[in-house]
Every structure is written in C-alpha cells, then in structure tokens.
Amino acid sequence: MDTERMTSYRSFVPKSAAYFAVKDALPPRDICFLLLPRFTMLALSSAIEPLRVANQLSQHELYRWHTVADTSAVASSCGVELNAQSCLHDLKTTDQLLVCSGTDPHKAASEQTMQALRKFSRMGGKLGALCTGAFTLARLGLLQDRRFTLHWENQTSFREIFPDLASSEKIFEIDGPLMTCGGGHAATDMMLALISRDYGKAFAQAVGDMCLHGAARPPGTPQKTSFAFANNARNRHVTTAIEIMKRNLENPLCLDEIARECGCSRRQLERMFKKLLRISPAKYYRNLRLDFAHSLLAETNMQLLDVAVAAGFSSRTQFSRCFSERFGTSPSRIGTSPCAGNSTNREIKK
C-alpha cells in the first residue's frame, strides 16, 4: 500500500490532553481492514479506535490504519456506506490485513477479491479477520490446524459448511500472525492484546481506559453471557454440563446422564442452573437445540426435517411446535421472512 500517499492528507496522531510516555517506539505498524459487503460497523470501529487512542496517548505514530476493498465504497450491515481508501491490489506483504465481514458471510468475498487475497497470502501477507471474516479465510484454506474464532451466531452454519474446521467460542484468538475475533467489542480486546504485546500491559490498560473499555478481557473469555457468567462464577458443574449439552445436540442425553458426567446429582444440577442462570437445565438444553436449528434454517439450505433431526427432535410436528413457542414464528418461515420472535429463555413444555 502507498502509505506515503495515504498519510499525505491525514494525521494518525491526534492532539491529546492525556499522555502516556512510550520509549523506544517501533516503526509504525500498518493494519489494513478489508471491507466486505454487509460488514459490521461495530467491529470495525472497535478495532480502529484503540489504535487511534494509542497514537493519541503516546503522541507517536505507533499504528496506521487503512480501509481497502475491490470497489470504491462498501455498504455495511446497517446500510451506512464507507469509502475504501485504497484498492485491494495495492497491498504490501508487510501490511497486516484483517477481513471485515458481517451478515451473509459465506459468499461476501467476490471471486475478484478471493483472487487478490490468494495472491497476497502466497506472497507472505499476514491475514486475520473480524466478526465473520473467518468464512473468507476458510475459503482460502488458511484455517487448517489453526486456532481461530468468529461470532457465535454464525458458528453453526460455519461448521456445516466447513466440517473439518473447529472454531473456538472465545472472544478472540491470536495464533502467530493469525488474529481473529468474534466481532463487536471483542475487536477492542484483540487490539489491546496487540498493543500490550508491542508496548506493555500498562500502556494497553491506559488505552483501554481512554476507550472507556476498562481492563482488557483475556482471550479465553467465552463470547456468550450465560456461559461466561457460569464460568466466572467458577461453577465447574454448570460449565461442564453446558459443554456436554453442546456436544450432544443431535442425540440429546437425559439429565441423569449429564449429571453423572458432571459428578453431581440431577437435583444438584437443577439447583445450580436455576441459581446461576435462572433457568432449568432441561429448558436450557432445549433452547440450545432450538437455537442450533434456527441457525441451520437461516444460513444453510437444509430441509426442515433434516434440521429437526440434527437438533435432536423425534418428529417434525414436535419440532415445529417447540420452535414456534420459542421464536414466535414457524420454522418454515425462517430464511424467507424476518423472524418475529426473540431468543429469550422462555419456558417450553415437554
């Protein structure tokens, strides 16, 4: 990328009242953000702002950020368009490139974009992803035997499309030069980890405070609130039970079996779920399976009966009834019209 041209009309070091001295500043690190159609603005801004704040606090050009695309402007998932500052073909292999994706991620990258990315990768370019950008990295064949993550909402369809790849459910992953995050504010956590690696934990904490983000969350933090809450409460029985449930969606286990694997009684497990998550383990398990089914219907071409079986329901009728109770619409309408329901933990009758 022609960074001299890019820096000629804008400064990467804003004025600042706050200051944090950085000794022995490294050469500026260029981070490029590839904007794919329907990318998420929250993830993009959450990644860029810590870089800006790092420069502002230090009054040094520690980081430079650039938006790139194979078109002049790209529409985000909220409809706001951003102009790309440079063409994808102008990338240098010294740049760090993060693929920014959002809704409809599987085919978000055009064949023209994929060709440019293949060339960039072959020449040794460093690639990563925000939110659902991992779909594009998987299409490039860059995730085999690597640690990576993407937004939890899209992990179900990702596993169906790329069954040989195992994504994590953590907020971000850094595996050598490969950086990926689940999107949203996890992009800030990932950038704070990068800043900490470059300039130390104290400086990264100062950047987090300027962003009103507070202490950076460690990469092992789960993306979903219920699991994170149970994990933070250090209740190994509940976290183990949730992991067992997630591994057994197609062939659901009875609660007695789950409790035995957790090393407690069924009654104890029910008490712990209600205390920590305000829901019974049976309802929680059913909701996991229904959410799994909803993802399959929304993001794959699977038939309704196949989805019902994949989610562990014995009949299409039972599945449709439970699905409608949870989401307020029939499963046959998902993918053809917006869902009128929500994903709150409602009671589902057996």
HUURLIN-V482612 format. One record per backbone hydrogen bond with DSSP energy under -1.0 kcal/mol. NH is the residue of the N-H (numbers start at 1). CO is the residue of the C=O. Records with the same first field share a line. If there is no record, write none. Layout:
NH: CO + CO
This chain:
3: 1
6: 2
7: 3
20: 57
29: 62
31: 64
32: 96
33: 66
34: 98
35: 68
36: 100
38: 75
39: 36
40: 101
44: 40
45: 41
46: 42
47: 43
48: 44
49: 45
52: 48
53: 49
54: 50
55: 51
56: 52
57: 53
58: 54
59: 55
62: 60
64: 29
66: 31
68: 33
69: 86
74: 82
76: 80
77: 39
79: 76
82: 74
84: 72
85: 67
86: 67
88: 69
90: 87
91: 88
95: 92
96: 30
97: 126
98: 32
99: 128
100: 34
101: 130
103: 38
108: 105
114: 110
115: 111
116: 112
117: 113
118: 114
119: 115
120: 116
121: 117
122: 118
123: 119
124: 121
125: 120
126: 95
128: 97
129: 179
130: 99
133: 130
135: 132
137: 133
138: 134
139: 135
140: 136
141: 138
142: 137
146: 143
154: 151
155: 152
158: 154
159: 155
160: 156
161: 157
162: 158
165: 162
168: 148
171: 221
173: 180
175: 178
178: 175
180: 173
181: 129
182: 171
186: 183
187: 184
189: 185
190: 186
191: 187
192: 188
193: 189
194: 190
195: 191
196: 192
197: 193
198: 194
199: 195
200: 196
204: 200
205: 201
206: 202
207: 203
208: 204
209: 205
210: 206
211: 207
212: 209
213: 208
214: 208
221: 218
223: 169
228: 224
229: 225
230: 226
231: 227
232: 228
233: 229
234: 231
235: 230
236: 234
239: 235
240: 236
241: 237
242: 238
243: 239
244: 240
245: 241
246: 242
247: 243
258: 254
259: 255
260: 256
261: 257
262: 258
264: 259
269: 265
270: 266
271: 267
272: 268
273: 269
274: 270
275: 271
276: 272
277: 273
284: 280
285: 281
286: 282
287: 283
288: 284
289: 285
290: 286
291: 287
292: 288
293: 289
294: 290
295: 291
296: 292
297: 293
298: 294
299: 295
300: 296
307: 303
308: 304
309: 305
310: 306
311: 307
312: 309
313: 308
319: 315
320: 316
321: 317
322: 318
323: 319
324: 320
325: 321
326: 322
327: 323
328: 324
333: 330
334: 331
336: 333
337: 333
346: 344
